[in-house]
Amino acid sequence: MPSTDILFEDNYIKNYRRTDGTSHFDNIQIINASNITIRDNQMSFDGTAAGILFTPTVGPVFNVLIENNFMVHGAAGLGNGGRLLNLGDTTVHGISVINNTLIGSVGMGKGSLNDNVARNNIISRFTADSLANQPIHDHNYIYGSTFNITLNPTDVFAAGAMPTFANVSDMDLHLTPANTVKLAFGSTLGAPLDDFDGQLRTVPIWVGADQFVVPEPSTLALAASDLIAVVVAYRRRRQLQARNPDALGPDA
């Protein structure tokens, strides 16, 4: 029987491996399933299979939403082969890959109904098996390479310009204040309301799973700023009084 209405959320998967040296293994393999959401996960993968693999040989795979995930292929972001996301089967459809941070190779096809979408993602390598089979894609930041992908005018391809993340080896792909790559160009179309941390996404939408927000000044810093403003105003008043004692009246 096919599986349906499945939520895969808030998982941390790292350093998994096969024990017999021969078994096929993937991080997530979807067979004969539909209406699936894969959201807010941290996953690493270092092998020749796939991080997420769709296998519709037993039955159809359709209507899958992949959003707000941090995924790394290998501790250094490269791995030993395979693909981080292997979504290229021509029969799958209704696949939406939106606002993910994906350090690795993402292979996607357009699907049987030409409705597979990749939008608002940070991607290392973005590929399709042919130019005729590439998915709908827009507002992605690609910093590694492409293959059989015709860039949308809203996609940004910046070879070698990897954003600055907190800790790639530990799958912490939050952006840091040191980041100089411009990523606030995402589309509102289909963007999740919240980011990986549950933080409300506001316009401009940032690509990737992390809606980066500059930290607000601390209360102590604000208090110090207010005190400085009071001192400056008092000194100006005293200067005016020294020049013209009757201009402002007596001190309070």
Phi, psi and omega in degrees: 000143179288151175268147181209157177057064183243135176245124176243103194219145172059043177254151177237112183235123182209145173061031174277153182200161175280152184257342183260353177081356183232335185296145174281136179213144175227162176294304175228124175240125184250120182233124173055060185213158180209165179055063185239138175240127177241107194218142169059040179252153169246119185220139172239155183212133181218081182192190184257004177267244182208153173289307172233126183232132172260127182233090184270026182287333179271323179195175185290151173237123181202163180056070179237126178252123177242110186216149172059036179256144167261121180224136182231131176263099184083154184300330180261006178090007183243308179080190186247025182121185182072189180230145176296310173239119178249088188240031191266000182298136187288346184267343181286154178205164180069034181262124179240119178247102192227131175054053173247155171250112193234100179268091183160189184269128179246117178249121182225149172243173183284338180086168185293336179249010180055043182232017175279136189229136169238118186215141172063030181257153164262122187227138174284299181233128184240123187222159168222157183287341176201160177298328182286345185245021179280148183282173167294130180209140180198157176056038175257147173254117184242120186244357180257282182198169175229158175212122182059032177240122171268115186297138170286149178305337180269349175286150175241121176248115183228085185302127177086352183262072179287131177300163179268116181252161184295309183199092184297318184296337178255014178063023175268095186258028170294142175287151181246161177300342179284349182295131178247000179280133181280115185236003183270058182228021184290162177269147174282344184293112178077359181294136177297148182296326181243162176264193183305325183268004184081010180280133183300130175279126176239160179284131007282143176284130175273142174284160185089180184277346184251114174278095189288133178229130177295128180303140178286151178301146180290161178300321180296318179296321179294320179297318179297320179296317179297320180297318178299319180297321179294317180297316180298316180297320180296317180297321178296320179297316179296323178295318179295319179295323179295325180284322182214091186304333183268357188291318186248357182081180182290158175296149176287000000 
